[in-house]
């Protein structure tokens, strides 16, 4: 039995540890961090370096790094960082221990023993040998099999491991980059790019919504930009607080309304909310008519046709839609001109998707408006400017309802209806009573929550009560794209799209975020659309050929396993792992079919256990990088090198440029030159910059002196102004080969029709047989009690997963003493009533099992989760185990997931990571390997499962090793 306290005590202990963490050498008896190797205070040089924490992959928390005699001794919150309000969480403070960890990778290494051996036989090599060998093996693979047989993997988009996000594909011509974006915010980006504008899923929490709604996330633990102290403060000051989640979150216990829905039914709930606003006239009619394609007319008597439109990254495609166009009724007519019926003038008129204008309309950016009217903004956050909604000029009234007769160009007469009619028919399939039956939440409570959110508290603002902070949970039950399209449509129709406290997308500042990060090689074009169309899995998920953001992970590993449609033989992993998407066991079994594999990381991870060469990455304390808020916090700052990195490590940019140079491929914009790390940062700061050039050193000096900047002030047109679909500055995340300054200096959205697409022209074009997904919809998870009652009878518990843990971030920090002491083992939350029936007590090891495999976790009895539901922790592995796989299969819940067509999101391929059936039972000596319920390595040695385990002290910081490496 593991010695674990109950959840409340664990968090109390965490709070105490966070307080202790401000002084590394604090003497706390009986703890792993009592005996630290931090230097004793001295009279030497002490400096404070302002930076941006990367202790988790998602936040842009401002921090101070305290450096004494060249050694970082602690980190503190930065009071100038309005987006994090001076907060600095436990995992952020503990991440210092990673920089000085004795088991960190300090130099390149190569394997000398065969794959599959517990001991890979690592030996140190030089960078010249490592880069030379990698280039040789990569070229051999490309020559023998083709560039598309190179594949990439990656982790969270840090600043030290983004090569596989794009630059590797540019180098080899391979579209086969399997990146966790596919299961982590990527589906939300994908769906909002289809529906309105990429990244529109992100809500401006710092804008202080009047109704704070958290949906499928625990942002008080981890989120994009707005988390921890900020979210708690926002929720506390909001007029109302709503939580939609199968489990009670930490902050959720303070909510006014909790919709405890069945896992995987979020899409039904979203459709129900759409039903409520439509049938209670709570939608913005002007927005629906002017800015959605709701008035466009659907003609079922024509062959789908259209015009050349842009793919998201590279190339074009021919749009094919049944939405009625001038070219359908007139020979030589313009296919960009979508017909609508004008109720006011009793005639047909059109919207021109090329110009972004209605018939007869002229356009200049609006000048009438007002400052935002948000309460409780903290110092450093400005209100911004909100344009008034623009009327039709000349005045028209596009019909949202009705049937109309049109004569097509072949002389036939057709009856057409507006998209809005079809949209209303769809949402009317989800009356609140049906949604209640699907989700398990009472109809009255569903209606109360939606009306609370959608009924404007202060109509004088001219906008809604705020957005909805929806996150990963909605992506993981095979309904991701449809769910996000429903949510995005709801946000737009309720007046919360690009309004204060609403949905804004990613921050726009003075530079382009990814340029120069190692994610994109600035000197060469992206790979062609033809190459993207070679990606594995595109036949099953054809819209990936439009999106071009990732190759489907499950399809990639199936190709590695089977060699179909072609083999994948050379792999490169940039600070990522194989445990985060499709089934981990299947991947481990397929790994030997890869001829050569490179792993770039801070650690010997389970993924490194299959590598041929390991490359040592640098820690965030050792790197420089300008930073913009990933989400809509509007902060611009930097991560700044506070300590010197170990001599034989390299920044990801340096690794990328070295491999480019070794292979003779241009990296930067200057011929025959591969920029240095600092020169790449200069390129990054000046890519797309309007104004005088700036160097990294100048930028860094200003940041150290003045702190974080509010992008509403420094970028007033692109960020300081709301309703950017009115101003022509909204779709700034340009895609395709378009120049954003030219193409998007027009009103409208970033879709092929320049409208929020209630009717998806992309689904219609790339998935013409999928009639259901033309409009937002809901489908049951494939292994739910409704869709597959037989399998659920065999495995009677619904497993969800992915909750945020205060000391861990996905697979990270398991070897940091402060973190592992507080949370030694993975926990599975189970309702106490279920536990009593199964004879399970708090702290028992239990088996969780289905047809794919079985794992062990420790039972955590929790009334905040419904009977019949359990909540698993994800991506566990055990750095203390002296074997190549690091015990990923002992407790990792991705060993239980089902993958393959039919068990993934039907549009984006996103993995089925939640709402699947399992059984759970107590682990005993009789049913456990080695007669021990505690998981063990191959020789019967137990994992660390107790805070008093002496092995934790072996991981204490080693400052001398860091300096001498």
N, C-alpha and C positions, 0 to 999 in steps of 0.2 A: 504494500500500500504506500502510495506517495504521501509525504507529509505536506499537505496543502491546506491553507486556511480557506475559509469561504470567501466569496467574491468581495464582499464589503471590506473584510479585513485586508485582502490583497491590495485593494485600492488605497486603503488607509496607509498601508505600509509603503506603497509607491509614493504617496505624498510626502511621507517622512524622508524617503530616499532622495526625492527631488530637492528637498531642503538641504540635505547633507551634501548633495552633489556640488554645491557651490564651492566647497573646499575639498579638494581631492583627498587630502591627507587626514580628513576627520576621523578620529579614533572611535569606531563603533564596534563594540565587542561582538564577536561571533559572526561577523559578516565577511564576505569575500573581499570587500574593498577596504578592510581594516588595515591590511598590510600593503600599502601601495609603494610603488617605486618612483613616485613623483619626487622631484627634487625638493629638498628642504628650503624654506625661505632664506634668502640671502640678500646681500646689498647690491647684487648685480642689476643689470638693466631689466626693467619691466616696461612693457608697452601694451597698449590696447589697440587691437586691430578690428575695425568695423567690417562685418562680413555678412554673409547669408548662409544660414545653416542648411546643410544637406544631410542631416541625421535621418530624415525620411526623404522619400523621393518626390513628395508632392507639395510641401510647403515652401514658401519663401519667407521664412521667419528671420527677422533681422536680429543679429547677435553681435556681441563683443567677444573677441578671443583674447584672453589674457595670456601674454607670452612673457616668460621670465628666463633670461639667459638663453633665448632661442628655443625654449620648450613651452608648448602650450600647457598651462596648468589648470585652466578652467574656461568655461564659456558662460556668458550671461546674456539676457535679453537686451536688445537695443531699444531704447525709449523712442527713437526717431521712427521706428518701423510701425507706422499706424496700422498696417494690415495684420500684424500679429500683436499689437498693443503691448510690446515689451515682453511678451510671453516667450519662454524657452522651456520646452517640455523635457521630460525625463530621458527619452531616447535621444533627443538632441544633445543633452549634456553628456550622456553616456557615450555618444559616438566618438568623443575624444579618445576613449579607450581603444577604438579600432585603429587609430593612427599609430599608436605605440604598442600594438598587440604583438606578443612574441611569435605568434604563428602566422603573422601576415606574410604575403608574398613579397619578397624583397629583390628578386632578380629573376630573369628568364630561366626556365627549366625545361628539360625534355624528358620524355618517358624512355625507360630502358627495359621495362618488363612488358609482357603482352597485356592488352586490354583484358579485363576480367580478373586479373590478379588483384588481391587486396592491396598489395604494395606496387604502385606504378613504377617504382624505382627511379624517382626523380633525381636528376643531376643538373647542376648549374651549368648554364651556357652563356655566351656573350650575346648582346643584342645583334651584332653582325651575323652570328650564326643563326639566331632565331629568325631574323627578318629574311635572311638569304634562303633558309630552308623553307619558310612559309611561302615565299614568292615562287620558289622552284616547284613546290608541290601544287600550288594553286595553278600555275601555268600548265603543268602536266595534266591536271584535271580538265582545264579549259581546252587544251589541245586534243585530248582524247575523247572527251564527252560533250564539250560545248560549255560556254560560260554559264548557261542556266542551271548547270548541275552543281554550281557553288551555291551554298545556302548560308544564311545568316541567322543568328539568334541574338537576343539582347535582353536587358533588364529595364528597369525604370529609367526614364530619360534624365539621368544625372548629367554631370558635366565631365565625367571621366570614362564613359563607355557607350558612345552612340554610333560607333562605326557601322554597325549592322542596320541602323535605321535608314541608310541611304547610300553612303559613300562606298560601301562594299559592293552594292549593286551597280553603282556607276562605274566602278573599276572593272567589274567582270561582265556586265550586261545581264546579270541575273535578277529576275523578279522575285526570287524565292527567299524573301526575308520574313521569318516568323518572329514577330515581335509582340510583346505582351500588350501592346496597344489594342490588340484584337479583343482582349477581355477587360481592358482597363481604360475607360473613357473613350476608347476608339469607336465603339458602336454608337456612342452619343454624338461623336464628331461626324461619323459616317451618316447617321440618320438626320442630323440637323443640316448637314451639307445638302442632303437630298431635299429637305423640307423648307429650309430658309437660308441659313448661313452656318458654315462650320463653326463649331464650338458654342453654339447658342444654348447648349444645355447648361452652361455655367451661370449661376445667379450671383448678383452683386450683393453679397452679404454685408460688406462694409457700407452699403447704401441704406442699411437699416430698414428692411421691409416692415410694414405695419403688421402683417400676419407672417410669422416665421413658420414655414412648413418644411419639415425634414422628411424625406421619403427614401427609405432603403439605405440609410447611411448613419454613421455615428460620428458626425463631424467634430464633436468635442474631443475626439481622440486623434483623428487624422483626416485631412481633406486637402483640397487645392486652395492654398493661400489663406482662406478664412477658416480657422480652426481654433480649438482650445479656448482660450480666454475670450477671443472675439466672438465666437459662436455663442458661448454661454451668456455673454453680455447682450448680444442681439436678441436671443430668445427671452431673456429676462425682461427686456424693455419693450418687446413687441406687444401690441394690443391683444394678440392671440397667438398661441403656439400649438401647432398640429404635428403629430408624428404618424407616419404610415410605415409600419414595420412589423414583421412577424414576431420580433422579440422586443422587449422593453429595453431601450438604450439607456445609458447613464443619464443623459440629459432629458430623455423622454419622460422620466418619472415626474418632471415638472410641467409637462405639457397639459394644455386644456382639453385636447382631444387626442385619443390614441386609436388608430384603426389597425387592429391586430389581424392582418389578413393572412390567409393561407399562403405559404411560400410559393412563389411563381405565378401568382394571380394579379400582379401589379397592373398588367395590361388591361384586365377587365375593370379594375378600379379606375384607371385613367379614362377608359371609354365611358364608364358611368358618370364621371365628373363632366365629360363633354356633353353627355345626355342632359345633365342637370342644368348646365348653363344655357344650352340651346332651348330647352323647354321652359326655362324661367326668364328668357330674354335678358340674360346677364352677359351676352357677348357684345362686343363693339361692332355695330353694324357697318360703320364707315370703314373700319379696318377690314372687315370681311369683304366688302365690295371693292375697295381701292387697292388692297395690298395682298389678298389671297387670290388664287385662281378659282374661287368659288363661283364667280359669274360666268366663267368660260363654259361654252356649250359643248356637251358630249354628243357626238354623232356616231351612232353605231352602224351606219350604212356606208362608211368610207373606209378605204384601206389606210391604216396608220401611216402617216407621213410627217415630214417636218423639215428640218434644216440642220446644217452642220453646227454641232455644239462641242464644247470642250470637255475632255476627260479631266480628272482632278489633278493629275500630275503632268501627263505627257500625251499629246495627240488629240485627235478629235473623233467624233462619232456622228452618225446620222440619227437625229431624233425622229422617233416614229410614234405618233400620238393620234388618237381619235378626237382630240379636242379640235373644234371647228376653226378653220383658218381661212383667210381670204383666198388662199390657193385652192381650197376645196370647193369654192363656189364660183370661182372666176379664173378663166384661162390666163396664165401669166400673173396670177395673184401672188401676193407676198406671203410665204408660209410663216413669217414672224408675226403676222397680224392676226391675233386671236379674236374671234367674233364674240360679242355679248349682245344681249338685248337691252336697249335703253328704254326703261319704263317711262321716263320723263318725256322723251320725244317720239316714243312709239316707233322705233326703228332699230335696225342693226347698227352697231358701231364696233370699234375694235380697240384692242390694246396692242401696241407694237413692242414685242420683246427685244427687238434690236436697239431701239432708242430708249426704251423704258418709259414711253409716253403714251397717253391715250390720244385718240383721234383729235386733231386740231389743237392739242395741248402744247404750250411752250413751257419751259421750265427754267427757273433759277433757284438756287438754294434758298430755303425759307429764312426769313429774318424775324418773324413774329414768334414770340415764345416767352418763357420765363425761367428763372432760376429754379432748380429742384427745390422741393418743399419737404425734405426729409428731416425728421427729428432725431436727436441723439447722435449725430455724426461726431466722431472723435476728432481731435486736433490732427491736422494733416490730410483730412479728406474734405475736398470741396464739394459743393452741391452740383456743379455742372449746369449746363443749359439745356432746357427741354423745348424743342420747337413745338408750336401748336400743330395739331393734325391739319394737313392741307386738304381743302375741298377739291372737288372736280372743277376744272376750269379749261374749256367751257363746261357748263353744268350738265351733268348727265346723272342717271340713276340706274346703274347696272342691275338687272334682275337677278335675284338669287333663287327665285322659285318660278314655276310655270313650265309650260310646254309651248314650243314654237315651231312653225313650219318654215323650212328653208329649201330653196331649189339649188341642188348641187350642180356643178359645172357640166355633168353629163346629162342634165335635164331632169333627173329624178327628184322627187320631193321627199324630204326626210323630216321626221319629228325629232326635235332635239330638246334636251333639258340642261339647265345649269349644273355644274359640278356640285353646288351647294345642295341641290335636291338629293343627289346620291349620298352626299356626306350626312345629311340629316337622316336619311333612311338607315344608314349604317349605325349612327349613334343611337337611333331609336331601337336597335336590336339589343341595347344594353340599358333597359330601365333599371332603376335602383333596386327593385325587388330581385331581378335576375342577378345583378352584380352581388347582392347580398348572398344569394345561394352559392355563387361561385367562390366568393372570397371568405365567407364565414363571418363577415362583419354585418351588424344589424343595419337595415335600410335607413332607419332614422339617423343613426350615427354617420353613415356615409353622406347623407343629405346635409346634415348639420355641418360637417367638415367642409364640404364643397361650398356651401352657401357662405360660411364664415370666410373662406378664402376669396371667393369671387365677388361678393357684395362690397362695393367700395366704401371704405370707412370715411374717406374724405374726398368726395367727388370734385372738390375745387382744384385738386392737383392736376386733374386731366389724365391721370393714369391710375393703374390698379394698386392693390395692396402689397405687391411684391411677387417675386417668382416662387419657384419650388426647388429646394436643394435636393435634387435627386441624383443618386450616385450609382455605384457598381451593381448593387443588388438587382436592379431592373434589367441588367445586361445578360444575366447568367442562366436564364431558364427558357432559352430558345425562342424568345419573343422580343428580342432586343430592339430591332429596328422599328417594328410596328409600335412598340410601347413608346419609344422616344418620339416618333412622329405624332402620336396621339398627345403626348405631353407638350411638345413644341407647339402644336396647333392650339391646345388649350391656353398656353401662355400668351400666344399672340392674340387670341380672341378675347381674353380677359384684360387686355391693356397692360400687360407686363413684359412685353418684348422690347428690349432696349429702352427701358425706362428706369428711373431711380429705384433701386432695390429689386429690379427685375433681372431679366436674362440679357447678358451683354456679350458673352463669348470671351475670348482671350484678350488680355490687355494689349493695347497699342501704345508704343512709346516712341523713342527716338531711333530704335534700331530693330532689325529683324532677328528674332530670337535664335533661330537655329543656324544661321549662317556662321560658319567658322567653328561650330561645336564639334566637328568630326562627323556630324550627321550628314552634311552635304559638302561635297567637294566644289568649291566656288569657281574652279577654272574650267569645268567641262559640263556639257548638258546632261540632263537626266536620261535614263534609258528610254528607248522608244516605246510607243504604244504596242508595236509589233512584238517586242520582247516581253512587255507586260502580259500580253495575251498568251504567252507560253507558260505562265506560272501554273504550277500544279494546283488542282482543285478548281480551276476557273470554270470547268464545265458544270460542276455542281453549284458554284456560286458565281454566276456570270457577272454580277455587278462589281465583283472585285476587279474586273477589267476596266471599269470606269473609275473606281475609287483609287486603285493602285497603291494603297497604303500598306498592305501586308499580304503575304501569302497565307492561306489557311493552314494553321499549325497542324491539325489532324491530317490533312491531305499531304502535307510535307513529310510527316513521319510515316505515313502509309507508303509514300514513294520511296523513302529510305528503306523500308522493310521489304517492299515487293519489287522495286525497280520499275514500277509503272506509274505514269506513262513514260518515265525515263528515270535513270538512277540519279541520286544526289550523293556526290562522292567527297566533296570538300566542304567543311563547315567551319564557321567562325562565330564564337559566342562572345559578345561584349557585355561583361558584368551582368549576365542573366542566368537563367537556369531552365531546365526542362520540366520543372515541377509545377508550372503555373497555368497551363492551358489544358491540352488533351491528356489522355491517360498516361501517367508517369511510368508505369510498369511496361507498357507497350513501347515507349520510347527507349527505355533502358535496354530492352531486348533487341531493338533495331539498331542501336548504336554501332555494333561491330561491322555493319555493312558500309559505314563511312570509312573511306580510305585514309583521310587525314583530317584532324580536328584541332582547332586552336581555341584556347580559352583565355580571355583577358579579364582579370579580376583582382580583388584584394586578398582572396582566400583560396584554399584548396576545397572547393565546394563539391557536391556530388557530380555536377557537370564536369568539373575539372578532372574527376576520376576517370573520364573517358577521353581526355585530351591527349594529344601527342606533344604539344608545346603549351606551356603556361607563360603568359605575359603579365608582369606586375603593374597594376594600375596605381594611380595616385589618389590620395584621400582628399576630401573637400577642404581640409585645413591647409593643403599643399597646392591648391589650384587657384587660378584666376579665371573669372568669367563674368561678364556683365549679366545681370538678371532682370527679367521682367516677370511680373506675376503671370503664372501660367493661366490662372483664372482671371476674373474681373475685378481683382482688388485694386488694380491701377497703380501698383508700386513699381518703381524702377530703382534698382540698386546694383549690388554686385556681390559675388563671392570673391574674396581676396586672399591670396596666399599669405598665411600667417606664419607658417614654419617652412623651413626648407625640406623638400621631399628627400627620401633616401636616394642615394646617388644613382642606383641602378633601376629606378622606376621612371616611367614616362607618362606624361599626360596623353589622353586619348588622341588629341590632335596630332601630337608628335608621332604616335604609333601609326596613325593613318597616313600622314605625309611620308613617313619612312617607307611604308609598304608601297605607296604610289611611286615613290622615287626609285625603289628597287625594281619595280616593274616598268619603269620608263613612261609612266602616264602622268600628264600634267595635273597638278593639284590646284594651284592658285591662279589668279588672273594673268600673271606675267609669265611669258614663255620661258621655259627652261629654269623656272625657279619654284622651289617648294617652300612656302613661307614658314617662318619659325612660329612657335606658339604665340608669342606676343604679336607678330605680324598678322596672324590669323585673327587675333582679337581686334586688331585695328580694322581688318576687313569686315569683321562682324559689326562693329560699331558704325561703320560708314555705308554698309549695304542698305540701300533704300533711304538713307538719311537725307533729309532736306535741310540744308544749312551748311555751315562751315564744317570741314572734316575735324575729327577729334582723334587723339591717340588714346590707347588704353591707359597710359600713365597719367594723362590729363584727366581722364574720366575717373580713374581710381582716386586721384588726389582730391577731386571735388567731392566724391562720395565719402571719403574719410573725414572731410571737413564739415560737410553739410548734411550727410545722412540720406535717407530714402526720399525720393521725389514722388509727388502725386502727378500721374500722367494726365489727369484732367487739366493740370496747369501747363505742363510742358508740351502736351499734344492736344491743344484745345479743339481742333477740328476732328481729329480721328478718335479721340477718347473723351474729351471734355464736353462733347455734344452728344445728346441722346437722340433716339429715333433717327439713326443714321440712314435708314432706308429712305427717309425724306430728303436728306442732304447730299446723297451721292457718295458718302464716305463710309458706308456700312460694310460691304463685303471685302474687307481689307486682306483677308487670307486668300489672296488671289490663287487660282488654280489654273492648270493648263499652261499655255505659253503666253498668256495675256499680260500686258503691262497694267498693273493695278491703277496707276495714276491716270491712264487713259480710259481703260475699259470700264472702270467703276466710278468715273466722275459723272454718274447718272443715277437717278433714283432707282430704288428697287432692291431685290434680294439677290443672293448668289446662285440661284437655281437656273436651269435652262430657260424658264419662262419669266425670270425676274420677279416672280411672285412666291409667297409662301404657298407651297404646293399641297393643298388638301388632296388633290388627285396627282399621283406621282407619275410624271412623264418618264422618269428614269426606270421605274418598275415596268412601265408599259413598253419601253424600248428594249431593255435587256432581259426581262422576264415576261414575255408576252403571254404566256399561258397562266400566269399568276394573277387572275382577276381579283382575288380577295384582297391582295396587298396594294391594289391601286389606291385604296383609302386606308386610313388607320383602322386597325382591327385587333383582335385578340385570339390567340390559340392556346389551348391547354399545353403545359409541358408534356412531352411525349411519355413520361413514366409517372404521371400523376395518378391519384386514385380514380379520377374520372376517365382519363384516356387509357389507362392500363390497370384495371382493378385486379387482374390476376397476379401481376408481379407485385402489386402493393399488398396483396394478401400474404404473399411469401415474405415480403420485407415490409413490415407494417409501419415503420417510422419514416417521416419525411425529413431528409437531411438538408439543412441549409448550411452555409459556411461564409467565411470572408469577413467576419466582424473585425473591427480594429482593436488592437491590443496596445495598451499605453507604452509598453517597452519594446515592442517589435514592429517592424514594418515588412510585411510579406515574409520573405525568407531570411531577413536580415537580423543581426545582433544576437544570434543564439550563442555566440562565443564571448559576448561582453559580460564581464562578471556582475556589474551592477544590474544588468537586465535579466540575466539568467537566474540570479539569486531570487529575484522577485517573482519570476514566472518560470520555474524550472522545467515544466512539462506541458504538453498540449492538453487542453481541457475540452471536454464535450459537455455543453449545457443540456440538461434534461430536467423536465418538470418533476418535482419531488413525488407527485402521485404516480407517475410512470416508474420512477426509480424504486418506489416502495413495492410496486407490483412485481418488479423484476429482481428484487432482492439486492439492489444496488445502493450503496451508501456513499456519502460524500468522501471523495478521495480515492475510491476504488478505481483500479484499472479495469477498463471494459473493452470488449471487442465490438467493432462496428464493421458490418459485413454486407456484401451483396455479391452478385454473380461475377463481378470484376475482380474482387479481392477482399482482404480484410486488414484492418489496422487496429491499433490500440491507442486510446487516449484516457485521460483521467476524468471521472465523473464529477461534474460541478452542478449541484442541485440548485435550480433557479426557477422561481415562480414566474419570472418574466418571459417565459416561453411556454407556448401552449402544449397541452397534452398531445402526444402523437408526433411532436416535432422535436428534433435535436439540432443543436448548432455546433458544427465542427470547426476546429482551427486548421488553417491551411499552411502548406509549404514548410512543414517541420522537417528538420534534419539535425544531425548531431555531430558537431565538429569534433567532439571528444573521441569519436570512434575511429580507430586506426584501420580503416578500410576504405577502399576507393569510393563506394557508394554512400558513405557517411550515414547509412541507416535511413535513407529517404523513404524506404518502403515500410518502415516500422509504424509510422504514425501519420504519414502524409495522405490527406484525404483525396488528393487527385489520383490515387491508386484505385479509387472507387468510381470514377466518372466514366460515363459511356460516351464514345465519340463515333463519328461517321455520319453520313448524310441521313437525315431524319432525326438525329440526336444533337443537332447544332442549330444555331439560328439560321433560318432558311435563306436569309439574304446576305448576311455578313460572315457566316460560318462560325460566329462566336460560340465558345464551348459551353456545354451544359454542366455548370458548376454548382447549381443549387436546385432544390426542389426535386430531388431524386430519392428513390426508396432504399432503405437499409433496414437491417435488424441490429439490435444492440443487446449485449448480454455480458455478464460479469466475467472477467478474466480470472482464472484460478490456476494453481500449480498444475492441475490435471489437464487443462486445455491450452497450456502455454509452453512454448519452446524452453528448454533447459529447466522445466518445472518452475518457472519464475514468471509471475504476471508482469513484472517490470521488463520492458523491452531491453534486449541485449544485443551485443555485436555477434559476429560469427563464432566467437569463442566462448560466449556466455558471460561476457563482462557487461555489467549494467550501464545504461546511460546515466548521465547526471539527472537525478530526480529529486534532489533534496538540497536546500539552500546551504547546508553545512558540508556539502561534498568538497573535500580538499582540492579536487581538480580545478575548482573555480579559481583558486589562488595561483595556479600555474598560468592563468591568463591575465594576470595583472600587468599593467603597462611596463615595458622594458625600454626606457629612454635611451640607454646606451646602445642597444641593438639597432634602434632606429637611426641613431647618429653614425654608427660605424658600418651600417650595411652598404 
